[in-house]
Amino acid sequence: MTDVDATPTDPIPALGIPNLGSTPPAESTLPGPYPVGTYAARLKRRLLEFARVQLVGEVWGFKTSRVKVYFELRDARGAVPCSMWRGDFESLGVTLVDGARVIVGGGCDYYPGSASSSPSFTFAVEELRIAGEGDLLAALQRLRRQFDAEGLFEPQKRLPRPLVPRTIGVVTGEQGKARDDVLAGLRRRGWAGRLVWAFVPVQDRYAAPRIAAALRELAAIAEVEVVIVARGGGSLADLLAFCDETLCRTVALLRTPVIASVGHHTDRTLIDDVAAVCCSTPTHAAEAAVRIDCRAARAEIALTARQLERHGQVAVLARARTLAQLSRAPAEHVARHRRHLHQRLRELRASARRRVGDGRERANRHGVVLERKAHVARLDRERRLVELTRRAGRLEPKGAMARRAEDLERLALALGAHDPERTLARGYALVEDPTGEPVTSAEGALAARELGLRFHDGHVRARVYESTPAPAVAPSNPAEDESR
């Protein structure tokens, strides 16, 4: 505002406040006096009419309340108090600390105060971003949202990754420390596969196309199962090559899993979002590519192999014993039945011998009985003959008795001719089967096989082997044979 000449009844030229009609003191040449509230309201209205602009400076005295955040924006020539609605500030996702250089956009705002509160002037911030890197971050954030909307963050994450790849491709700087970190991580895992290196620039403006070309060449190698993109830490400008849109789209469309390890823990580039795996360090990337400790896995496999071999030997021995038992079972079964049959055969033979012995004993017993009966009959016949002779001598004359005696003598001779003992005494034998029954034909003897021959002085056992037909002879009269 500039000073102008005016009378007390004129309004304030700059703010348009009417004069209240009081006469100013004689010693003052300024217009007025005016009510403070009216002046403050007109001042607020005039400040709001100022053009909305962007300011750049450093943040100092940052603090928050329930509704707003407050800080001062300073440079070497001055400072402006700033405020921003807390909800708008939190939606930006940025972190402010004292000394951070920012660019804010907005306009003047003035609180006229009251009888119980102090007035305040502030620059109402509507836009805020980090100066320098803030512009890059805003652009990267927009590109990140675009990639997310197009679904470029998912294809790489859906690709299957081998547990222990045989061949790993590595895209990194030739002289960088990331190369040594990758090798150290793989050695720590005990991995002994094949590495395919692609050394490219990782920082200048020509880096992004070279990195994309190296990725395409490695993905074209059929043996490469996973690719590591590694670089050490740096500023956002140093890592800007890994935020290139073409490079990120190339990574998203590759059919080979890509493991990104760019920068340190706090660095975040777009390639980290589109890659299959995002790692904080190159060493971590090597461990993510080989997901198991190969040394421990080899030791575990060797232990498991020894256990399997031991269990296999035990199982083979057990199965062999079982098979041996099963193979012996038929022979033992046959042997058991053979013993049973032999036992039955021995029992049959013993039973047959007992039966034959019983039959022979019975036949001998019958023979003794018959012999005794024959002896008794012979004695009885002789006694009767004597008795009859004596009676005949008493009853008949001498001549008739002599004739009777002759008849008796002839009858005795005829009876003696039929006595078996006399026949046996002349050289004949009585043939009997094992049961003691007489055998009267060659066919019966051949059927019996075992025979008993009874002579006048004892018994003889005989076996029949063959038979011949008997010659035909004329029948003889026993009486004539006896008379001869």
C-alpha positions as CSV (number, residue, x, y, z in Angstrom):
1,M,0.0,0.0,0.0
2,T,1.1,3.5,-0.7
3,D,0.3,6.7,1.3
4,V,-2.2,9.2,-0.3
5,D,-3.8,12.5,0.8
6,A,-7.3,12.3,2.1
7,T,-9.7,14.1,4.4
8,P,-11.2,12.4,7.5
9,T,-14.5,12.1,5.7
10,D,-13.1,10.3,2.7
11,P,-12.7,6.5,2.7
12,I,-9.3,4.9,3.0
13,P,-8.1,5.1,-0.6
14,A,-6.4,1.7,-0.6
15,L,-9.0,-0.3,1.3
16,G,-12.2,1.7,0.6
17,I,-13.1,2.1,4.3
18,P,-15.4,5.2,4.9
19,N,-14.3,7.8,7.4
20,L,-16.2,7.7,10.7
21,G,-16.5,11.5,11.0
22,S,-14.2,12.0,14.0
23,T,-11.5,14.7,13.8
24,P,-8.0,13.3,13.9
25,P,-5.6,14.8,16.4
26,A,-4.0,18.1,15.2
27,E,-0.5,16.5,15.4
28,S,-1.3,13.6,12.8
29,T,-1.6,14.0,9.1
30,L,-2.9,10.5,8.5
31,P,-6.5,9.7,7.7
32,G,-8.7,8.0,10.3
33,P,-9.2,6.8,12.9
34,Y,-10.9,3.7,11.5
35,P,-12.4,0.6,13.4
36,V,-9.8,-2.2,13.6
37,G,-12.3,-4.9,12.7
38,T,-13.4,-3.1,9.5
39,Y,-9.8,-2.5,8.5
40,A,-8.9,-6.2,9.2
41,A,-11.9,-7.5,7.1
42,R,-11.0,-5.2,4.2
43,L,-7.4,-6.2,4.5
44,K,-8.4,-9.9,4.3
45,R,-10.5,-9.3,1.3
46,R,-7.7,-7.5,-0.5
47,L,-5.1,-10.2,0.3
48,L,-7.5,-12.9,-1.1
49,E,-7.5,-10.9,-4.3
50,F,-3.8,-11.4,-4.8
51,A,-2.8,-13.7,-7.6
52,R,-2.2,-17.4,-6.7
53,V,1.4,-18.3,-7.2
54,Q,4.1,-21.0,-6.6
55,L,6.8,-20.4,-4.0
56,V,10.1,-22.3,-3.5
57,G,12.1,-22.5,-0.4
58,E,13.2,-24.6,2.6
59,V,10.8,-26.0,5.3
60,W,11.4,-24.9,8.9
61,G,9.3,-25.4,12.0
62,F,7.1,-28.1,10.6
63,K,4.3,-29.1,13.0
64,T,0.8,-30.6,12.8
65,S,-2.5,-30.2,14.5
66,R,-5.8,-32.0,14.2
67,V,-6.9,-30.0,11.2
68,K,-3.8,-28.4,9.6
69,V,-0.1,-28.7,9.2
70,Y,2.1,-25.5,9.7
71,F,5.6,-24.6,8.6
72,E,7.6,-21.7,7.4
73,L,9.0,-21.4,3.9
74,R,12.3,-19.6,4.0
75,D,15.2,-18.6,1.7
76,A,18.1,-16.1,2.1
77,R,15.9,-13.1,1.5
78,G,12.8,-13.8,3.6
79,A,10.2,-16.2,5.0
80,V,6.5,-16.8,4.7
81,P,4.3,-18.7,7.2
82,C,2.4,-21.6,5.4
83,S,-0.5,-23.9,6.3
84,M,-2.2,-26.8,4.6
85,W,-5.2,-28.9,5.4
86,R,-4.0,-32.1,7.0
87,G,-6.1,-34.4,4.8
88,D,-4.7,-32.8,1.7
89,F,-1.1,-33.1,3.0
90,E,-1.5,-36.8,3.9
91,S,-3.0,-37.7,0.5
92,L,0.3,-36.5,-1.1
93,G,2.3,-39.3,0.6
94,V,5.4,-37.1,1.2
95,T,7.4,-36.6,4.4
96,L,8.6,-33.1,5.4
97,V,11.6,-32.4,7.6
98,D,13.3,-29.2,8.5
99,G,15.6,-28.1,5.7
100,A,13.7,-29.9,2.9
101,R,13.4,-27.8,-0.2
102,V,9.9,-27.8,-1.6
103,I,7.7,-26.1,-4.1
104,V,4.2,-25.0,-2.9
105,G,1.3,-23.6,-4.7
106,G,-1.5,-21.5,-3.3
107,G,-2.4,-17.9,-2.2
108,C,-2.5,-15.5,0.7
109,D,-4.9,-16.0,3.6
110,Y,-5.5,-13.8,6.6
111,Y,-7.3,-14.4,9.9
112,P,-8.5,-11.1,11.3
113,G,-8.7,-12.3,14.9
114,S,-11.1,-11.1,17.5
115,A,-11.2,-9.6,21.0
116,S,-9.9,-12.9,22.5
117,S,-7.7,-14.3,19.6
118,S,-4.7,-13.0,17.7
119,P,-4.7,-12.3,14.0
120,S,-2.5,-14.3,11.7
121,F,-1.3,-14.2,8.2
122,T,-0.5,-17.4,6.3
123,F,0.1,-18.7,2.8
124,A,-2.6,-21.3,2.2
125,V,-0.9,-24.2,0.5
126,E,-2.9,-26.2,-2.0
127,E,-0.1,-28.0,-3.9
128,L,3.2,-29.3,-2.5
129,R,6.1,-31.3,-3.9
130,I,9.7,-31.9,-3.2
131,A,11.8,-29.4,-5.2
132,G,14.1,-31.0,-7.8
133,E,13.6,-34.7,-7.0
134,G,10.0,-33.9,-6.1
135,D,9.2,-33.2,-9.8
136,L,10.8,-36.5,-10.8
137,L,8.9,-38.3,-8.0
138,A,5.6,-36.8,-9.1
139,A,6.3,-37.9,-12.7
140,L,7.3,-41.4,-11.5
141,Q,4.2,-41.6,-9.4
142,R,2.0,-40.9,-12.3
143,L,3.9,-43.5,-14.4
144,R,3.5,-46.0,-11.6
145,R,-0.2,-45.4,-11.5
146,Q,-0.4,-45.8,-15.3
147,F,1.5,-49.2,-15.1
148,D,-0.8,-50.3,-12.3
149,A,-3.9,-49.4,-14.3
150,E,-2.5,-51.4,-17.3
151,G,-1.7,-54.4,-15.2
152,L,2.0,-54.4,-15.9
153,F,2.9,-55.3,-12.3
154,E,1.4,-58.8,-12.5
155,P,2.9,-60.7,-15.5
156,Q,6.4,-61.1,-14.0
157,K,5.0,-62.1,-10.6
158,R,3.0,-65.0,-12.2
159,L,6.0,-66.5,-13.8
160,P,7.3,-69.8,-12.2
161,R,10.8,-69.5,-10.8
162,P,13.0,-72.6,-10.4
163,L,14.1,-73.5,-7.0
164,V,17.8,-74.0,-8.1
165,P,18.3,-72.6,-11.6
166,R,21.1,-74.1,-13.7
167,T,21.9,-70.9,-15.6
168,I,21.5,-67.3,-14.3
169,G,21.8,-64.2,-16.3
170,V,23.2,-61.0,-14.6
171,V,22.8,-57.5,-16.0
172,T,25.1,-55.1,-14.1
173,G,28.0,-52.7,-14.5
174,E,31.4,-54.3,-15.3
175,Q,33.4,-52.4,-12.6
176,G,30.6,-52.0,-10.1
177,K,30.5,-53.6,-6.6
178,A,27.2,-55.2,-7.4
179,R,29.0,-57.8,-9.5
180,D,31.1,-58.9,-6.4
181,D,28.0,-58.9,-4.2
182,V,26.1,-61.2,-6.6
183,L,29.1,-63.6,-6.7
184,A,29.4,-63.5,-2.9
185,G,25.7,-64.3,-2.5
186,L,25.9,-67.3,-4.9
187,R,29.0,-68.6,-3.2
188,R,27.2,-68.4,0.1
189,R,24.4,-70.5,-1.3
190,G,26.9,-73.1,-2.5
191,W,25.6,-72.7,-6.1
192,A,27.7,-74.3,-8.8
193,G,25.7,-73.4,-11.9
194,R,26.5,-71.2,-14.9
195,L,26.5,-67.4,-15.0
196,V,25.9,-65.4,-18.1
197,W,27.1,-61.8,-17.7
198,A,25.7,-58.8,-19.5
199,F,27.8,-55.7,-18.7
200,V,26.1,-52.5,-19.5
201,P,26.1,-48.8,-18.4
202,V,23.8,-48.4,-15.3
203,Q,23.7,-44.6,-14.9
204,D,23.8,-42.3,-17.9
205,R,21.1,-41.5,-20.4
206,Y,22.2,-44.3,-22.7
207,A,21.8,-46.9,-19.9
208,A,18.1,-47.7,-20.2
209,P,18.2,-48.8,-23.9
210,R,21.3,-50.9,-23.3
211,I,19.8,-52.5,-20.2
212,A,16.6,-53.4,-22.1
213,A,18.7,-54.8,-25.0
214,A,20.7,-56.9,-22.6
215,L,17.5,-58.3,-21.0
216,R,16.1,-59.3,-24.3
217,E,19.3,-61.0,-25.3
218,L,19.5,-63.0,-22.0
219,A,15.8,-63.9,-22.3
220,A,16.4,-65.2,-25.8
221,I,18.9,-67.8,-24.4
222,A,16.9,-70.9,-23.7
223,E,19.3,-72.1,-20.9
224,V,18.8,-68.9,-18.8
225,E,16.1,-69.6,-16.2
226,V,16.3,-66.3,-14.3
227,V,17.8,-62.8,-14.8
228,I,19.2,-60.5,-12.1
229,V,19.4,-56.8,-12.6
230,A,21.8,-55.4,-10.1
231,R,23.1,-51.9,-9.2
232,G,24.4,-50.2,-6.1
233,G,22.8,-47.2,-4.4
234,G,22.7,-43.6,-5.5
235,S,20.5,-40.5,-5.9
236,L,17.3,-40.6,-7.8
237,A,19.1,-39.0,-10.7
238,D,21.6,-41.9,-10.7
239,L,18.9,-44.5,-10.6
240,L,16.7,-42.7,-13.2
241,A,17.7,-45.2,-16.0
242,F,15.8,-47.9,-14.1
243,C,12.6,-45.9,-14.2
244,D,12.5,-45.7,-18.0
245,E,9.1,-46.5,-19.4
246,T,10.4,-48.6,-22.3
247,L,12.7,-50.6,-20.0
248,C,9.9,-51.3,-17.5
249,R,7.5,-52.4,-20.3
250,T,10.3,-54.7,-21.7
251,V,10.7,-56.3,-18.3
252,A,7.0,-56.8,-17.8
253,L,6.7,-58.6,-21.2
254,L,9.7,-60.9,-20.7
255,R,9.0,-64.7,-20.3
256,T,12.0,-65.1,-18.1
257,P,11.7,-64.1,-14.4
258,V,13.6,-60.9,-13.6
259,I,14.9,-60.2,-10.1
260,A,15.6,-56.4,-9.6
261,S,18.1,-55.2,-7.1
262,V,18.6,-51.4,-7.7
263,G,19.8,-49.1,-5.0
264,H,19.6,-49.6,-1.3
265,H,16.8,-50.3,1.2
266,T,15.2,-46.8,0.8
267,D,15.5,-46.6,-3.0
268,R,12.4,-47.5,-5.0
269,T,12.4,-47.5,-8.9
270,L,9.8,-48.5,-11.4
271,I,11.7,-51.7,-12.4
272,D,11.3,-52.9,-8.8
273,D,7.5,-52.8,-9.3
274,V,7.3,-54.6,-12.6
275,A,10.0,-57.3,-11.8
276,A,9.1,-60.7,-10.5
277,V,11.0,-60.1,-7.2
278,C,12.3,-56.8,-5.7
279,C,15.4,-57.2,-3.5
280,S,17.2,-54.6,-1.3
281,T,20.8,-55.6,-2.2
282,P,22.6,-57.6,-4.9
283,T,23.4,-60.2,-2.3
284,H,19.8,-60.5,-1.5
285,A,19.0,-60.9,-5.2
286,A,21.5,-63.8,-5.5
287,E,19.8,-65.5,-2.6
288,A,16.4,-64.9,-4.1
289,A,17.6,-66.5,-7.4
290,V,18.9,-69.6,-5.6
291,R,16.2,-70.1,-3.0
292,I,17.8,-72.9,-1.0
293,D,21.2,-73.4,0.5
294,C,22.8,-75.9,-2.0
295,R,25.4,-77.1,0.5
296,A,22.8,-77.9,3.2
297,A,20.6,-79.4,0.5
298,R,23.4,-81.6,-0.7
299,A,24.2,-82.7,2.8
300,E,20.5,-83.4,3.5
301,I,20.2,-85.4,0.2
302,A,23.3,-87.4,1.0
303,L,21.9,-88.2,4.5
304,T,18.6,-89.1,3.0
305,A,20.3,-91.3,0.4
306,R,22.2,-93.1,3.1
307,Q,19.0,-93.6,5.1
308,L,17.2,-94.9,2.0
309,E,20.1,-97.2,1.3
310,R,20.1,-98.6,4.8
311,H,16.3,-99.0,4.8
312,G,16.5,-100.6,1.4
313,Q,19.1,-103.1,2.6
314,V,16.9,-103.9,5.6
315,A,13.8,-104.2,3.4
316,V,15.7,-106.5,0.9
317,L,16.9,-108.7,3.7
318,A,13.4,-108.9,5.2
319,R,11.8,-109.6,1.8
320,A,14.6,-112.2,1.1
321,R,13.8,-114.0,4.4
322,T,10.1,-113.9,3.6
323,L,10.7,-115.3,0.1
324,A,13.0,-118.0,1.5
325,Q,10.3,-119.0,3.9
326,L,7.7,-119.0,1.1
327,S,10.0,-121.0,-1.2
328,R,10.6,-123.6,1.5
329,A,6.9,-123.9,2.2
330,P,6.0,-126.2,-0.8
331,A,8.9,-128.6,0.0
332,E,8.0,-128.7,3.7
333,H,4.4,-129.3,2.7
334,V,5.4,-132.1,0.4
335,A,7.7,-133.5,3.0
336,R,5.0,-133.4,5.6
337,H,2.6,-135.2,3.4
338,R,5.3,-137.7,2.5
339,R,5.9,-138.4,6.2
340,H,2.2,-138.8,6.7
341,L,1.9,-141.2,3.8
342,H,4.9,-143.2,5.1
343,Q,3.3,-143.4,8.5
344,R,0.1,-144.6,7.0
345,L,2.0,-147.1,4.9
346,R,3.8,-148.4,8.0
347,E,0.5,-148.6,9.8
348,L,-1.0,-150.6,6.9
349,R,1.9,-153.0,6.8
350,A,1.8,-153.5,10.5
351,S,-1.9,-154.0,10.4
352,A,-1.5,-156.5,7.5
353,R,1.2,-158.3,9.4
354,R,-0.9,-158.4,12.5
355,R,-3.9,-159.7,10.4
356,V,-1.7,-162.4,8.7
357,G,-0.2,-163.4,12.0
358,D,-3.6,-163.6,13.6
359,G,-4.9,-165.7,10.6
360,R,-1.9,-168.0,10.8
361,E,-2.3,-168.4,14.5
362,R,-5.9,-169.1,14.0
363,A,-5.1,-171.6,11.3
364,N,-2.5,-173.3,13.5
365,R,-5.0,-173.4,16.3
366,H,-7.6,-174.9,14.0
367,G,-5.0,-177.4,12.8
368,V,-4.2,-178.4,16.3
369,V,-7.8,-178.8,17.1
370,L,-8.4,-180.9,14.0
371,E,-5.3,-183.0,14.8
372,R,-6.6,-183.6,18.3
373,K,-10.1,-184.4,17.0
374,A,-8.6,-186.8,14.4
375,H,-6.5,-188.5,17.1
376,V,-9.6,-188.7,19.4
377,A,-11.6,-190.1,16.4
378,R,-8.9,-192.6,15.7
379,L,-8.8,-193.7,19.3
380,D,-12.5,-193.9,19.4
381,R,-12.6,-195.8,16.1
382,E,-10.0,-198.3,17.5
383,R,-11.9,-198.7,20.7
384,R,-15.2,-199.2,18.9
385,L,-13.4,-201.7,16.6
386,V,-12.2,-203.6,19.6
387,E,-15.6,-203.4,21.1
388,L,-17.3,-204.5,18.0
389,T,-14.9,-207.4,17.6
390,R,-15.5,-208.5,21.1
391,R,-19.3,-208.3,20.6
392,A,-19.1,-210.0,17.3
393,G,-17.2,-212.9,18.9
394,R,-19.8,-213.3,21.4
395,L,-22.8,-213.0,19.1
396,E,-21.7,-214.8,15.9
397,P,-20.1,-218.1,15.2
398,K,-16.5,-218.3,14.5
399,G,-16.8,-218.4,10.8
400,A,-19.1,-215.5,10.6
401,M,-16.9,-213.6,13.0
402,A,-13.9,-214.3,10.8
403,R,-15.7,-212.9,7.9
404,R,-16.9,-209.9,9.9
405,A,-13.3,-209.4,11.0
406,E,-12.2,-209.5,7.4
407,D,-14.8,-207.0,6.5
408,L,-13.8,-204.7,9.3
409,E,-10.2,-205.1,8.4
410,R,-11.0,-204.2,4.7
411,L,-13.1,-201.3,5.9
412,A,-10.3,-200.1,8.1
413,L,-7.9,-200.3,5.2
414,A,-10.3,-198.3,3.1
415,L,-10.8,-195.8,5.9
416,G,-7.0,-195.6,6.4
417,A,-6.6,-194.9,2.7
418,H,-8.6,-191.7,3.2
419,D,-6.7,-190.6,6.3
420,P,-4.9,-187.3,5.6
421,E,-2.0,-188.2,7.8
422,R,-1.3,-191.3,5.9
423,T,-1.5,-189.4,2.7
424,L,1.0,-186.8,4.1
425,A,3.2,-189.7,5.3
426,R,3.4,-191.0,1.7
427,G,5.0,-187.7,0.6
428,Y,2.1,-185.5,-0.1
429,A,1.6,-182.0,1.3
430,L,-1.5,-180.0,2.3
431,V,-1.5,-176.5,0.7
432,E,-3.0,-173.6,2.7
433,D,-3.4,-169.9,2.1
434,P,-2.3,-167.3,4.7
435,T,-5.7,-167.6,6.4
436,G,-5.3,-171.3,6.9
437,E,-7.8,-172.3,4.3
438,P,-6.9,-175.2,2.0
439,V,-5.9,-174.3,-1.6
440,T,-7.1,-176.9,-4.1
441,S,-6.2,-175.3,-7.5
442,A,-3.2,-173.6,-9.2
443,E,-5.4,-170.5,-9.8
444,G,-6.0,-170.2,-6.1
445,A,-2.3,-170.6,-5.3
446,L,-1.4,-168.0,-7.9
447,A,-4.0,-165.6,-6.3
448,A,-2.8,-166.2,-2.8
449,R,0.9,-165.8,-3.7
450,E,2.1,-166.7,-0.1
451,L,1.2,-170.3,0.8
452,G,1.7,-172.7,3.7
453,L,2.8,-176.3,3.0
454,R,1.9,-178.8,5.7
455,F,3.9,-182.1,5.7
456,H,3.5,-185.0,8.1
457,D,6.4,-183.7,10.2
458,G,5.9,-179.9,10.1
459,H,4.9,-176.7,8.2
460,V,6.8,-174.7,5.5
461,R,6.0,-171.2,4.0
462,A,6.3,-170.8,0.3
463,R,5.8,-168.0,-2.4
464,V,4.2,-168.6,-5.8
465,Y,6.0,-167.0,-8.8
466,E,4.3,-168.8,-11.7
467,S,2.1,-171.7,-12.6
468,T,2.1,-174.4,-15.4
469,P,-0.9,-176.5,-16.4
470,A,-0.9,-180.0,-14.9
471,P,-0.6,-183.0,-17.3
472,A,-3.7,-184.9,-17.9
473,V,-3.8,-188.3,-16.0
474,A,-6.4,-191.0,-15.7
475,P,-8.3,-191.0,-12.5
476,S,-7.2,-193.6,-10.1
477,N,-9.1,-195.6,-7.6
478,P,-7.9,-194.9,-4.1
479,A,-8.7,-198.4,-3.1
480,E,-6.6,-199.8,-5.8
481,D,-3.7,-197.4,-5.0
482,E,-3.9,-198.6,-1.4
483,S,-4.0,-202.2,-2.5
484,R,-0.9,-201.7,-4.7
